[in-house]
C-alpha cells in the first residue's frame, strides 16, 4: 500500500517560506510518488504510468457525461479552537460500458494551513501529491490546453491535490473520501471557513444530492453567517450547527461560513468589501444572542394582545384553525406575561376591558371564551385595532397579533387613512403589529402598511396551509426577546442602511444590517436596546475594508437584493399611478448589475431584450409595477411575499432554481405566455455580477454601448487567455469557464472571451 503524503504543516499560500515546499524536496517527492505509482498501477493505461510534473502533464481523455454520474457529495466539518477537521465524501457510479479510470484533482482551501490530508477510495488509501498555487496553475493550464476544456480553470489560483487514476467497475459505485485538517484564518475575532467543493469528479455535472454539515464547538461562539442560500443554523449550548441539503443541482463551487468568537450575551460580526476606490463600499453587521434559542424556564415578561377576525367569511375550517392558534398562544404564555383578547366582525368585543395578568384562572377563562366564539357579520378593522391600541400595554415588550381574512367593509375602509389611524393610536409606544392574512381575499398592501409601520411583519396563509402552524411557529420565536427597540450607531459615515428601522431581536434569530460607506477604516458599532426592564448597550470594533476582500462580492449582492426589495416596497406603499422614475431606474440598475430577478424586471433576462438603454427600459418596468395595484388575491399575496424575501434576504448566493421557479409562477399567473417564458434565461452570477445571455453571448449586465464597441477579443486556450487567468482572483475564474462567449469589464478594459 503506497503511503499517502501527509505534510505536517503545508500552507495553501504560495511562497518560498511555506514549509514542505522546497524545490529539491518537491522534486524528490514527485519522483518517488511517480515511481511507486508506476509499479502499483502497471495494469492501468499508459497515461496513468506517466511521471507527474508541474510542467509536463499527460492526461487521459475526460470521461463523457454519460460515462458516470455523481450520486452524492457530502461535506462534514468539525471546528474546535479554530481547527477544522474536514471530510469530503463523493459517491460516483459507472454508467458506461467498461472500467472507468478517474484522475482526481481538487483545489486546496485558499486560506489556512493544511496539517494532514488523506484520500481513500472504497477503503483503499491512494497515493497523491500536493502542489502550491504557482505550480498548480501550470498543471491546470497544461490539462486545460490538452483537453480543450476550460472547466478545471475554475480551480486555478489555489493549491492543488492530485491523485492518479482509480478504477470503477462497470455498473458499480465508488466512494471517495478526502479528509484533512487545517487551521482556519482569523481576522480580529472573526473566523472564516471557505472550503472548495468543485473538483474534477463533479465539474460540469448535476449532483444527485449535496449535503453539508458543520459543527462549531466553543464556549464563546457569537454570530454565525453563511452567504449560501438555504442554510439552516441552530444553536445548542456551546455548539452551533450549520446544515444545507440540495438535490439534483449543479455542484457548489465552495462553501463559505463565518463565525465570531465573542464572549458575552450578544455576539457581533462585521464583513465588508470595497470593490472600487471611486465607489462606496458595502458592509454587513450581524448580531446574534449567545446561548440556546429556548433557554430553560420562562421567557422575558411581555404583553400580548390577540385581535381575531370573526366575520362571516372566516366561518368553517379557517375559524376553527384560528381559534386553535389562539388557544396555542394562551397555553404558552408565561406566568408573568399580560394579555387580552379582542374579536371583531361588524361589532367589537373585548374579553377584558383592561390587559390582565396571566394566572391559572385567567388562562382557563380565556380558553373557554375562545371556544364560545362564532363567526358572522362584516369586517370593521378600524374599530378593532383602535380598541386594541387604546389598552395600556405598560413598559414590557408589546405585541399585537392580528389575524384576518378580508378587506375592511365597515368603518374606515381606505387603506392609507386606516394605516394612519393605527399609527396615531399607537402614539409611538412601540407596539409591534404582526399580521396574518388568511386566504386570498385579504388586502395584502393594507397588512403591509399596518405591520411595516410598527417594525412588525406580515405572513400570508394560503388556503391549503395551516393557520395554527404559522401562528405557533411565530409565537415560539417571540417568547424569548433578546433586545427590544434596538438601534445601531456607527462611528464612520454610512448610508443606505437596510432595514432603516430595526426589528426586535429574539433568541435563535439574527439581526442583519447591510449598508454602504464612502471611506473605510476603523469603526465602532454600538447596538443598544431594551432587555427586560433594563437598557443594554453592546460595542463592537471592526475595520471596514478599504479595498476588495475575499468573497466580499457576496456582501455587495446581499445589499443589492435588500435594496431591490426596499424599492419595490416604497413604490407599492406610495400607491401612485406612475412610480417615481428615479426608483424605477435604480431598480433596473440593480437588476442589471447584480443579476437580480424580480417579477417587474424579469423581462431583462429575455435573449432579445437589450440592456444598454436605461430610459427605454423604464416603461416596461413601470407597466409591470402596475401589477402592484392588485391588493387582494393569490397574485397580490405572492407579490408581497416576493418583495419581502428580497428585502429580508439572509443570503446572497445565486439562486437559479428559485429564479426559474419565479418564471414558472409568472407564466401560471398569466404574466408570461409560453413563448415569452422560453426566451427567459435566468442571469448567471459571477463574482457578484450579473451576466445575461444575449445573441449567443453572456454579457455583463451594466456594460454600455461604448464598452461593447471596444471589446478586446481573447481566444480560448491561447497565450493571452492564460495570461489573463493569472490576473484573476479565484472568485473571478468562472469568467473563463462558461459554455458561451462572455463579455466583461476588468480594470477599465472590456474583454470578450471568444469560443475557439
KOLKOLLUM-873175 format. One record per residue (C-alpha): z, y negated, x negated; residue in three letters. Coordinates in steps of 0.001 Angstrom, whole numbers, padded with zeros to 6 digits, always signed. Example, Ala and Ser with C-alpha at 12.3 -4.5 7.8 and 13.67 -1.06 7.14 Angstrom:
+007800+004500-012300ALA;+007140+001060-013670SER;
//
This chain:
+000000+000000+000000UNK;-001021-003295-001622UNK;+001768-005786-001920UNK;+001270-008937+000118UNK;+001605-012139-001845UNK;+004939-013688-000867UNK;+005327-017002-002676UNK;+008900-018145-002984UNK;+008104-021761-002241UNK;+004465-022613-001648UNK;+003870-026102-000310UNK;+000972-026650+002046UNK;+000396-030031+000425UNK;-002141-030004-002430UNK;-001238-031345-005814UNK;-000575-030322-009415UNK;+003193-030174-008881UNK;+003036-027734-005963UNK;+004886-024621-007226UNK;+002930-021381-007297UNK;-000466-023041-007753UNK;-001083-023253-011484UNK;-004755-022690-012266UNK;-004029-019713-014555UNK;-001655-018093-012073UNK;-004095-018624-009216UNK;-006981-017117-011178UNK;-004924-014054-012181UNK;-003702-013682-008600UNK;-007232-013834-007258UNK;-008489-011306-009795UNK;-005601-008915-009152UNK;-005979-009170-005373UNK;-009728-008596-005683UNK;-009330-005512-007887UNK;-006715-003976-005591UNK;-008777-004751-002518UNK;-011863-003235-004127UNK;-010035+000032-004852UNK;-008454+000316-001417UNK;-011408-000848+000633UNK;-014063+001316-001014UNK;-015102+002616+002384UNK;-015786-000909+003646UNK;-019159-002658+003481UNK;-020260-004345+000270UNK;-019089-007843+001244UNK;-015513-006577+001624UNK;-015521-005365-002004UNK;-016704-008679-003442UNK;-014382-010738-005577UNK;-012885-013700-003707UNK;-013316-017050-005427UNK;-012839-020620-004250UNK;-016417-021373-005353UNK;-018307-018120-004713UNK;-017601-016501-001375UNK;-019674-013705+000081UNK;-019118-013430+003804UNK;-020060-010946+006495UNK;-022204-011872+009463UNK;-019876-013390+012027UNK;-019276-010900+014898UNK;-021140-011858+018061UNK;-019217-012984+021136UNK;-019734-009634+022826UNK;-018525-007528+019881UNK;-014840-008154+020595UNK;-012527-010018+022930UNK;-009252-011806+022230UNK;-006835-010406+024777UNK;-003727-012329+023784UNK;-002334-014924+021398UNK;+001460-015092+021230UNK;+003342-017632+019146UNK;+007094-017265+018692UNK;+009037-019873+016697UNK;+012755-019830+015976UNK;+014067-023088+014466UNK;+017508-023431+012922UNK;+018641-026041+010406UNK;+015083-027416+010129UNK;+013717-023993+009060UNK;+011122-022351+011280UNK;+010596-018595+011451UNK;+007151-018064+012932UNK;+005404-015001+014314UNK;+001795-015374+015447UNK;+000627-012184+017193UNK;-003010-011743+018182UNK;-004491-008805+020067UNK;-008220-008111+019869UNK;-010295-005367+021472UNK;-013508-003980+020000UNK;-016121-004186+022767UNK;-019064-003369+020513UNK;-020780-000079+019709UNK;-019431+000518+016219UNK;-016472-000075+013926UNK;-015570-003762+013849UNK;-014825-005296+010427UNK;-012930-008582+010630UNK;-012362-011161+007910UNK;-009229-013164+008769UNK;-008955-016829+007835UNK;-006116-019007+009108UNK;-005085-022560+008212UNK;-001568-023172+006961UNK;+000721-025779+008527UNK;-000339-029248+007456UNK;+003220-030334+006684UNK;+006187-028394+005427UNK;+006843-025888+002680UNK;+005932-022226+003248UNK;+008525-019854+001791UNK;+007253-016460+002884UNK;+004158-015050+004561UNK;+003061-011544+005584UNK;+000142-010163+007579UNK;+000392-006844+009390UNK;-002441-005120+011307UNK;-001246-002317+013588UNK;+001789-001705+011415UNK;-000065-001783+008088UNK;+000609-004650+005718UNK;-002559-006330+004461UNK;-003236-007979+001142UNK;-004075-011652+001361UNK;-004320-014867-000603UNK;-003126-018438-000102UNK;-005298-021369-001200UNK;-004215-025006-001426UNK;-006118-027645+000520UNK;-008792-028589-002038UNK;-009752-025018-002897UNK;-009576-024026+000764UNK;-012135-026703+001599UNK;-014632-025216-000857UNK;-014176-021811+000767UNK;-014716-023275+004224UNK;-017781-025148+003019UNK;-019268-022013+001457UNK;-018687-019872+004554UNK;-019967-022536+006948UNK;-023075-023051+004814UNK;-023888-019333+004799UNK;-023161-018613+008454UNK;-024627-021901+009719UNK;-021586-022035+012000UNK;-019533-025250+011908UNK;-016597-023823+013912UNK;-014496-022957+010865UNK;-014668-026563+009618UNK;-012060-027382+012249UNK;-009513-025869+009831UNK;-010670-027892+006820UNK;-008208-030378+005374UNK;-005403-027808+005448UNK;-004298-024962+003215UNK;-005800-021542+003888UNK;-004548-017982+004150UNK;-007250-015312+003866UNK;-007034-011547+004301UNK;-010043-009312+003775UNK;-011582-007076+006414UNK;-009576-004743+008599UNK;-011368-002177+010775UNK;-011049-001851+014547UNK;-012422+001365+016020UNK;-014902+001225+018904UNK;-013135+000600+022232UNK;-009751+000228+020532UNK;-007315-002667+020312UNK;-005750-004073+017177UNK;-002673-006258+016886UNK;-002449-008691+014010UNK;+000934-010223+013145UNK;+001095-013261+010878UNK;+004685-014152+010036UNK;+006044-016899+007827UNK;+008970-019177+007203UNK;+008666-022817+006351UNK;+010749-025943+006144UNK;+009762-028449+008817UNK;+009221-032057+007751UNK;+011801-034583+008872UNK;+011370-038316+009477UNK;+014710-040011+009916UNK;+016422-037749+012427UNK;+013159-036500+013981UNK;+011907-033012+013078UNK;+008196-032251+013561UNK;+006538-028899+014232UNK;+002728-028795+014044UNK;+001579-025202+013819UNK;-002165-024385+013675UNK;-003254-021721+016169UNK;-007028-021622+015794UNK;-008363-019145+013246UNK;-011423-017020+012549UNK;-010458-014470+015236UNK;-010139-016923+018114UNK;-012588-019673+017251UNK;-015324-020153+019832UNK;-013863-017615+022283UNK;-011936-017588+025523UNK;-008442-016145+025146UNK;-007152-013906+027906UNK;-003555-015028+027567UNK;-001797-017583+025354UNK;+001993-017583+025296UNK;+004119-019938+023223UNK;+007879-019677+022933UNK;+010011-021956+020741UNK;+013785-021796+020353UNK;+015623-024673+018696UNK;+019233-023965+017796UNK;+021772-026566+016732UNK;+024777-028487+017965UNK;+023076-031886+017647UNK;+019732-031443+019407UNK;+018698-034668+021080UNK;+015366-035295+022786UNK;+012634-032642+022709UNK;+008981-033577+023265UNK;+005614-031832+023165UNK;+002297-033587+023857UNK;+000835-030333+025199UNK;+000310-030359+028957UNK;+002148-027655+030918UNK;+005072-027211+028526UNK;+008439-026300+030061UNK;+011579-027454+028232UNK;+015035-026142+029101UNK;+018469-026765+027609UNK;+021417-024398+027457UNK;+024452-025152+025314UNK;+023378-025609+021690UNK;+019841-024290+022246UNK;+016641-025772+023615UNK;+013767-023514+024659UNK;+010136-024539+024971UNK;+007573-022360+026757UNK;+003866-022558+027540UNK;+001740-019933+029304UNK;-002042-020222+029636UNK;-004649-017786+030936UNK;-008377-017493+030294UNK;-008874-020795+028477UNK;-010244-021732+025045UNK;-007714-021312+022233UNK;-005367-024160+021429UNK;-006149-025579+018009UNK;-002471-026198+017297UNK;+000924-026572+018930UNK;+002963-029730+018336UNK;+006625-030276+019036UNK;+009101-032988+018066UNK;+012871-032991+018415UNK;+015642-035314+017388UNK;+018803-034341+015569UNK;+021141-036772+017288UNK;+024864-036197+017650UNK;+026297-037762+020771UNK;+025729-037679+024523UNK;+022263-039290+024559UNK;+019507-038220+022180UNK;+016716-040668+021445UNK;+013356-040342+019709UNK;+010548-042734+018801UNK;+006935-041794+017985UNK;+004417-044492+017069UNK;+000819-044956+015967UNK;-001268-047966+014910UNK;-004869-046784+014508UNK;-006333-050189+013637UNK;-004614-053142+011887UNK;-006563-055500+014188UNK;-005210-053899+017377UNK;-001823-053278+018937UNK;-000042-050054+018088UNK;+001330-047512+020563UNK;+004830-046088+020830UNK;+006771-043557+022858UNK;+010537-043809+023332UNK;+012166-040659+024636UNK;+015807-040409+025766UNK;+017439-037177+026867UNK;+021073-036398+027722UNK;+022613-033799+025420UNK;+024136-030597+026744UNK;+023333-028383+029678UNK;+021315-029614+032652UNK;+024049-028443+035027UNK;+027475-028666+033367UNK;+030366-026710+034798UNK;+032297-028499+037518UNK;+031259-031237+039933UNK;+028670-033850+039135UNK;+029231-037587+038959UNK;+030542-039275+042103UNK;+027657-040536+044216UNK;+026774-041798+047682UNK;+024010-040066+049641UNK;+022579-041218+052977UNK;+020090-038897+054647UNK;+017606-040515+057084UNK;+015829-037907+059211UNK;+012806-038466+061455UNK;+013309-036565+064735UNK;+010258-037943+066552UNK;+008233-035619+068761UNK;+005662-034906+066059UNK;+008411-033304+063934UNK;+009144-030595+066503UNK;+008686-026945+065619UNK;+008854-025421+062140UNK;+008824-028816+060392UNK;+012024-029914+062095UNK;+013720-026557+061518UNK;+012898-026782+057805UNK;+014035-030419+057632UNK;+017403-029529+059180UNK;+017757-026625+056744UNK;+017082-029036+053847UNK;+019735-031420+055150UNK;+022172-028527+055532UNK;+021492-027577+051885UNK;+022372-031103+050743UNK;+025576-031182+052779UNK;+026721-027838+051410UNK;+026303-029011+047814UNK;+027891-032437+047958UNK;+030962-032593+045712UNK;+034477-033370+046967UNK;+034413-036921+045544UNK;+030993-037775+046999UNK;+030434-040038+050011UNK;+027734-039556+052627UNK;+026307-040365+056046UNK;+023516-039127+058327UNK;+021027-041191+060320UNK;+018481-039628+062647UNK;+015810-041576+064482UNK;+012874-041485+066840UNK;+012426-044404+069265UNK;+016193-044896+069022UNK;+018643-044735+066121UNK;+021759-042536+065819UNK;+024420-042651+063107UNK;+026671-039674+062523UNK;+029405-042105+061422UNK;+029393-045925+061643UNK;+030591-046052+058033UNK;+029918-043887+054994UNK;+032543-041154+054843UNK;+034169-039239+052006UNK;+033342-035564+051722UNK;+036034-033153+052863UNK;+036051-029644+054363UNK;+036382-031086+057871UNK;+033690-033767+057440UNK;+031326-031201+055956UNK;+031854-028862+058911UNK;+031429-031649+061477UNK;+028252-032880+059804UNK;+026796-029377+059722UNK;+027457-028969+063448UNK;+025876-032367+064116UNK;+022707-031346+062277UNK;+022469-028116+064261UNK;+022597-030098+067521UNK;+019640-032369+066720UNK;+016466-032099+068798UNK;+013049-033698+068200UNK;+011311-036056+070645UNK;+010153-039682+071032UNK;+008377-042285+068872UNK;+008871-043398+065256UNK;+010980-046517+064579UNK;+011174-046594+060797UNK;+012223-050260+060591UNK;+015499-049868+062518UNK;+016338-046555+060848UNK;+016063-047905+057302UNK;+017698-051226+058214UNK;+020664-049337+059684UNK;+020931-047186+056559UNK;+020799-050135+054175UNK;+023372-052064+056220UNK;+026017-049482+055240UNK;+028496-050247+052464UNK;+027373-047996+049613UNK;+030004-049085+047087UNK;+029611-049068+043307UNK;+028731-045406+042767UNK;+025101-044297+042277UNK;+023497-044567+045721UNK;+020594-042511+047035UNK;+018762-042713+050343UNK;+016815-039546+051172UNK;+014152-040447+053732UNK;+012155-037703+055468UNK;+009330-038476+057926UNK;+006037-037013+059098UNK;+004304-040024+060632UNK;+003411-043688+060711UNK;+005718-046247+062365UNK;+004875-046618+066054UNK;+007763-048849+067164UNK;+009484-051896+065678UNK;+007692-053347+062650UNK;+004522-051329+062009UNK;+002760-053393+059322UNK;+003433-051607+056018UNK;+003670-054756+053870UNK;+006101-056530+056213UNK;+008068-053329+056721UNK;+008476-052863+052963UNK;+009602-056495+052721UNK;+012204-055918+055449UNK;+013606-052976+053482UNK;+013637-054959+050238UNK;+015613-057796+051832UNK;+018030-055354+053488UNK;+018799-053749+050139UNK;+019797-057153+048697UNK;+019425-055933+045088UNK;+022230-053401+045449UNK;+020164-050773+043671UNK;+019929-048132+046391UNK;+017264-045646+045258UNK;+014966-044519+048073UNK;+013462-041051+047708UNK;+010823-040416+050366UNK;+009436-037092+051529UNK;+006203-037304+053513UNK;+005720-034217+055658UNK;+002243-033145+056735UNK;-000926-035234+056823UNK;-000113-037937+059403UNK;+002393-039793+057224UNK;+001467-043250+055882UNK;+001269-042407+052190UNK;+000985-046001+050971UNK;+003988-047104+053050UNK;+006175-044443+051430UNK;+004944-045566+048005UNK;+005958-049148+048816UNK;+009407-048099+050027UNK;+010268-045811+047105UNK;+008477-047673+044315UNK;+010252-050931+045100UNK;+013632-049251+044560UNK;+012773-047204+041435UNK;+012820-044102+043576UNK;+009953-041675+044105UNK;+007737-040137+046770UNK;+006857-036492+047321UNK;+004356-035138+049815UNK;+004936-031836+051589UNK;+001671-030166+052639UNK;+001587-028263+055950UNK;+001793-024904+054169UNK;+004646-025978+051867UNK;+008366-025505+052439UNK;+010266-028757+053045UNK;+013602-027177+052177UNK;+012375-026080+048733UNK;+011195-029580+047804UNK;+014313-031386+049020UNK;+016719-028870+047496UNK;+014915-028992+044146UNK;+015142-032788+044157UNK;+018816-032837+045117UNK;+019745-030330+042415UNK;+018359-032828+039909UNK;+020256-035904+041124UNK;+023573-034035+041245UNK;+024208-034886+037597UNK;+023182-038521+036889UNK;+023480-039412+033208UNK;+022523-043096+033227UNK;+022074-045221+036349UNK;+020112-048502+036485UNK;+019011-048171+032838UNK;+017447-050986+030831UNK;+015766-050849+027414UNK;+015884-053666+024851UNK;+013669-053566+021722UNK;+014172-055900+018759UNK;+010460-056062+017857UNK;+007933-057725+020133UNK;+006358-055235+022538UNK;+004113-055453+025581UNK;+002788-053395+028486UNK;+005799-051126+028765UNK;+005421-048291+031286UNK;+007323-047868+033502UNK;+008164-051544+033846UNK;+011292-050680+035860UNK;+013154-047654+034549UNK;+014227-044846+036869UNK;+017695-043315+036756UNK;+018163-040623+034132UNK;+019574-037247+035177UNK;+020769-034290+033128UNK;+017955-031855+032495UNK;+015336-034643+032607UNK;+013878-037078+030105UNK;+013283-040803+030171UNK;+009880-041520+028598UNK;+008802-045126+027985UNK;+005429-045934+026445UNK;+004203-049315+025290UNK;+002222-051422+022811UNK;+003324-053544+019850UNK;+001418-056093+017717UNK;+003167-055508+014382UNK;+005043-052504+013040UNK;+008298-052436+011135UNK;+011942-051519+011522UNK;+013074-051757+015140UNK;+016350-051411+017001UNK;+016185-049971+020512UNK;+019156-050303+022862UNK;+019355-048242+026048UNK;+022079-049413+028436UNK;+023132-048424+031925UNK;+025914-047236+034183UNK;+027589-043887+033559UNK;+030034-043215+036353UNK;+032243-046285+036639UNK;+031621-047419+033035UNK;+028858-049386+031342UNK;+027273-047438+028455UNK;+025036-048561+025619UNK;+023154-046428+023062UNK;+021448-047808+019960UNK;+018582-046208+018032UNK;+016792-047343+014879UNK;+013195-046464+014176UNK;+010211-047519+012120UNK;+007228-048490+014270UNK;+004174-047354+012311UNK;+002080-049952+010530UNK;-000891-047560+010378UNK;-002211-044253+011723UNK;+000238-041351+011975UNK;-000360-037621+012277UNK;-001137-036699+015889UNK;-000472-040321+016828UNK;-003656-040472+018882UNK;-001808-038420+021499UNK;+000701-041252+021942UNK;-002195-043687+022412UNK;-003772-041458+025051UNK;-000443-040938+026803UNK;-000090-044721+027133UNK;-003689-044924+028423UNK;-003087-042233+031051UNK;+000000-044017+032334UNK;-001707-047386+032294UNK;-004588-045976+034369UNK;-002091-044739+036954UNK;-000331-048108+036936UNK;-003630-049961+037505UNK;-004543-047737+040467UNK;-001085-048347+041941UNK;-001464-052127+041557UNK;-004861-052026+043275UNK;-003538-049731+046006UNK;-000456-051797+046840UNK;-002410-055072+046744UNK;-004436-053720+049706UNK;-007285-056184+049074UNK;-010819-055587+050344UNK;-012143-056332+046840UNK;-009822-055315+043985UNK;-009054-057606+041065UNK;-012167-057367+038825UNK;-010067-057559+035638UNK;-008095-054485+036704UNK;-011325-052662+037564UNK;-012821-053487+034148UNK;-009663-052282+032397UNK;-009718-049014+034364UNK;-013337-048443+033319UNK;-012500-049178+029686UNK;-009553-046759+029681UNK;-011717-044027+031190UNK;-014496-044543+028650UNK;-012398-044995+025544UNK;-009863-042226+026104UNK;-011861-039801+028251UNK;-009508-040109+031239UNK;-010980-038934+034528UNK;-009697-040406+037786UNK;-011052-039983+041333UNK;-012512-043506+041010UNK;-014180-043187+037596UNK;-015222-039526+037629UNK;-018878-040555+038027UNK;-018806-041696+034382UNK;-019000-038003+033476UNK;-022415-037602+035149UNK;-025035-036884+032484UNK;-027402-039541+033874UNK;-024747-042298+034009UNK;-024983-044927+031268UNK;-021716-046246+029813UNK;-022699-049351+027893UNK;-022693-051969+030684UNK;-019168-052628+031965UNK;-020314-055156+034546UNK;-022807-052685+036032UNK;-020084-050038+036256UNK;-017705-052273+038213UNK;-019466-051947+041584UNK;-019401-048120+041849UNK;-015735-048146+040775UNK;-014947-050721+043472UNK;-016794-048579+046011UNK;-014737-045545+045008UNK;-011478-047538+045079UNK;-012244-048389+048709UNK;-011047-044853+049464UNK;-007508-046163+048895UNK;-007817-047704+052368UNK;-007094-044200+053643UNK;-003337-044182+054145UNK;-002998-041058+056300UNK;-004428-037572+055972UNK;-004754-034992+053208UNK;-007097-037236+051177UNK;-004613-040146+051302UNK;-001760-037950+050084UNK;-003953-036407+047397UNK;-004955-039822+046031UNK;-001319-040942+045719UNK;-000301-037703+044046UNK;-003184-038012+041564UNK;-002190-041594+040808UNK;+001456-040612+040344UNK;+000539-037769+037985UNK;-001239-040279+035733UNK;+001481-042943+035932UNK;+004242-040465+035040UNK;+002241-038240+032682UNK;+004559-036371+030336UNK;+001809-035131+028009UNK;-001402-036483+026566UNK;-003283-033315+025711UNK;-006815-032957+027087UNK;-006747-031293+030499UNK;-010280-029938+031109UNK;-009084-027317+033610UNK;-007320-029975+035693UNK;-010319-032289+035472UNK;-012658-029534+036643UNK;-010238-028861+039498UNK;-010310-032554+040416UNK;-014121-032479+040570UNK;-013956-029436+042847UNK;-011423-031165+045104UNK;-013639-034269+045341UNK;-016521-032062+046418UNK;-014359-030304+049032UNK;-013363-033692+050486UNK;-016992-034725+050782UNK;-016879-037289+047971UNK;-019442-035329+045949UNK;-022353-033218+047043UNK;-023117-030075+045069UNK;-025930-031749+043179UNK;-023617-034574+042058UNK;-020905-032099+041128UNK;-023302-030120+038929UNK;-024083-033297+036963UNK;-020422-033976+036168UNK;-019273-032617+032820UNK;-015615-033470+032038UNK;-015335-035542+028855UNK;-014478-033947+025540UNK;-011413-035478+023869UNK;-011348-035575+020069UNK;-008755-037465+018048UNK;-007606-039153+021256UNK;-011098-040492+022025UNK;-013349-039628+024961UNK;-016861-038240+024416UNK;-019347-037928+027279UNK;-022419-035697+027469UNK;-025476-037945+027851UNK;-029098-036863+027352UNK;-028018-033761+025453UNK;-025689-035665+023103UNK;-021933-036209+023088UNK;-021450-039980+022936UNK;-018169-041721+022153UNK;-017358-043493+025417UNK;-016954-047073+024201UNK;-019974-047294+021879UNK;-022130-050341+022602UNK;-025908-050582+022763UNK;-025818-052089+019272UNK;-023751-049159+017982UNK;-026200-046655+019440UNK;-029141-048547+017945UNK;-027559-048371+014479UNK;-026759-044661+014285UNK;-026705-043088+010853UNK;-028013-039507+011206UNK;-026082-036798+009378UNK;-027774-033399+009212UNK;-025515-030419+009730UNK;-024699-028378+006620UNK;-026283-030915+004288UNK;-024519-032677+001400UNK;-023696-035784+003483UNK;-022220-033547+006190UNK;-019666-032021+003822UNK;-019015-035353+002095UNK;-018143-036826+005500UNK;-015903-033827+006237UNK;-013787-034632+003175UNK;-013140-038136+004567UNK;-011847-036899+007921UNK;-008300-036065+008890UNK;-007575-032604+010364UNK;-007478-034169+013833UNK;-010975-035607+013304UNK;-012592-032382+012042UNK;-013764-031335+015555UNK;-016205-034263+015361UNK;-018299-031986+013150UNK;-017939-028748+015081UNK;-019361-029463+018542UNK;-022250-027499+020029UNK;-024127-030739+020863UNK;-025240-033573+018566UNK;-022396-036092+018516UNK;-022299-039875+018047UNK;-019075-041536+016905UNK;-017760-044561+015035UNK;-015698-044285+011850UNK;-014564-047191+009649UNK;-017164-049560+011115UNK;-020097-047139+010753UNK;-021639-045212+013658UNK;-022782-041670+012855UNK;-024909-039103+014672UNK;-024155-035526+013688UNK;-027561-034014+014306UNK;-028179-030377+015168UNK;-030197-028554+012497UNK;
//
